[in-house]
C-alpha cells in the first residue's frame, strides 16, 4: 500500500473501527470471560509485534487487534494456555510478521491460527456463536463496505450462494451466526482476500459454496470449524482467482484491440 492518507495502517484502523459493533455485542454477552480471552490474545499478538518491531524495525499494526478479536471469539474452548499460546504465535508470526507485517501477508493470521488449533487439537470443542453476535456482523459489514475496507462483491457473492443453498433446503438455522462472523472477520480481510473485481465475486462465491458443501456433507463438524475450513481454502485460492480475472481481462483486451 502506498504512503499518504490511505496507507496500510489507515486501512487497518478503519477495519478495527468497523468491527467495534461485533466486539461490543460479544463482550456484552460474554462478560468477564470474554474480556479475559481478548486480553490474552491481545497480549500474545502484541508481544510478537513488539519483538519484530525491536528486531526488524517493523512497526506494530492495528490489524493485530482485529486478529486478537477474531481468535477470542472463534478459537476452540477448553484449551489450556500453552496450546493457545503456541497456536497464536504460529499464526501471527508465520502467517503475518515474517512477510513484513500486515499488508504484505498472504493469509489472514487468525484463519491460520484457528486452522492450526483445529488440526492440532481436533477433540477440543469449538464455541457456539449466539444469534445476537451473528447479527452484529451485519453492521460490521455495512461499516466496512462504506469505509472501503471490505468488499461488497465478496459479501454479496457469499450471501448469494448461501441464500441459494438455503432456498434449496439447506438448514442454516444453527450455523448462520458463525457464517456471518467468519465472513466479516476472516474472509473479508482486505489483504488476504482477492483484489480484482471478478476475483472478489469468485472469492465470495467460493467461500459460500465451500461452506454450503461442508454444511451438507460434513455432519460431525461444528459451525465455526466449517467456517474456518471454508475461509482457509478460499484464502488459499484467492491469488489464483485474481490471476483468472486478469487473464480474462487480457483476453478481452486482445480480442478488442487485436
FITOR-601332 format. One line per field, with one value per residue (C-alpha): x, y, z. Coordinates in steps of 0.1 Angstrom, whole numbers. Each point is the difference from the previous one (the first is absolute). Layout:
N
px: (X/...)
py: (Y/...)
pz: (Z/...)
This chain:
258
px: (0/13/9/-24/-34/-10/30/-3/-4/-29/-17/7/-13/-32/-4/3/-26/-23/1/-8/-38/9/26/-25/-28/23/15/-35/-12/33/7/33/9/-1/21/26/2/4/27/19/0/9/29/14/-5/14/31/9/-6/23/27/-1/0/32/18/-11/-11/-35/-27/-30/-33/-36/-9/14/-29/-25/20/-2/-38/-6/20/-18/-34/8/28/-7/-11/14/35/28/21/29/-18/-16/34/16/-28/-3/38/0/-27/12/36/-1/-31/7/31/26/-14/6/-31/-37/-4/26/-13/-17/-24/-20/19/-31/-11/34/-1/-35/9/32/-19/-27/25/21/-28/-30/-18/-2/-35/-6/-20/-37/-6/-32/-26/6/37/-8/-24/27/21/-25/8/37/-4/-19/26/28/-15/-8/35/15/19/-24/-12/-36/6/14/-29/-26/16/0/-35/-13/13/-10/-35/-4/11/-25/-28/9/-6/34/-6/20/-21/29/29/-8/14/34/-2/-6/27/26/-9/8/29/18/-11/-4/36/9/35/-5/-31/-1/8/-16/-37/-7/24/-20/-32/16/16/-34/-17/27/-2/-38/2/25/-19/-32/17/15/-33/-17/26/22/-26/24/16/-8/-13/32/21/-18/4/37/6/-19/17/35/-6/-16/30/25/-17/-5/33/-11/-34/18/21/-31/-16/31/4/-36/5/31/-18/-29/25/18/-32/-11/33/14)
py: (0/35/27/28/3/-35/-20/-35/11/23/-30/-21/26/4/-38/1/27/-20/-31/21/-10/-37/4/20/-25/-30/15/10/-36/-17/21/-3/-33/18/29/-24/-19/32/13/-33/0/37/-6/-29/18/32/-18/-13/34/16/-26/6/37/-2/-26/11/36/-11/21/-17/1/7/-31/-20/11/-14/-33/-2/7/-27/-25/9/-5/-31/-19/-34/-1/-20/2/8/31/-19/-13/35/16/-23/3/37/4/-22/19/35/-7/-24/14/37/13/-20/15/35/6/5/14/-24/-33/-26/-16/14/-8/-7/-26/-17/-1/-14/-27/-8/-5/-20/-24/-2/-4/-16/-11/34/15/30/30/5/34/13/17/36/-3/-13/29/25/-11/18/36/-11/-8/32/22/-19/3/37/7/-19/-26/-29/-12/2/-26/-25/4/-1/-31/-19/11/-9/-35/-7/15/-24/-29/10/3/-35/-14/3/6/29/8/-9/10/34/20/-17/6/37/5/-21/19/35/-10/-26/1/38/7/28/-15/-38/1/4/35/1/6/-34/-17/14/-13/-34/2/5/-26/-25/6/-3/-31/-17/9/-14/-32/-5/7/-26/-28/6/-10/-3/34/29/32/20/-29/1/37/-1/-28/18/33/-16/-17/31/21/-25/2/38/7/-25/17/33/-17/-13/34/17/-27/5/37/-4/-24/25/28/-20/-9/37/15/-28)
pz: (0/-9/25/7/17/-11/11/13/36/-9/-16/30/23/-20/0/38/3/-22/23/31/0/-1/28/22/-4/6/31/13/-2/9/31/18/-17/-34/13/14/-33/-20/24/-3/-39/0/23/-21/-34/15/14/-35/-16/26/-6/-38/6/20/-21/-35/6/-12/16/16/-18/11/-19/29/21/-26/0/38/-1/-26/20/32/-16/-22/17/15/36/28/-14/25/-1/-16/-31/-5/4/-25/-25/2/-3/-31/-17/8/-8/-29/-18/5/16/-19/-32/12/20/-9/-34/-15/13/-22/25/29/32/20/-26/1/38/1/-26/19/32/-18/-15/32/25/-19/31/16/-3/-22/13/-7/-16/15/-22/12/-7/-35/-7/12/-30/-23/11/-1/-37/-7/17/-16/-35/4/13/-29/20/-7/-34/-9/-27/24/24/-28/-16/33/9/-35/1/36/-8/-29/22/26/-26/-12/35/18/37/13/31/24/-22/-15/30/-5/-37/3/26/-20/-31/14/22/-22/-36/-4/11/-25/-4/-1/-23/-38/-13/-35/-6/-15/25/29/-14/-4/34/17/-22/8/38/-2/-21/22/32/-15/-11/34/17/-22/1/31/26/29/-3/22/-17/8/-13/-33/-3/8/-25/-28/8/-2/-33/-15/12/-15/-34/0/-19/-27/-3/-6/-26/-17/0/-14/-27/-11/-1/-22/-23/-5/-6/-26/-18/1/-11/-21)
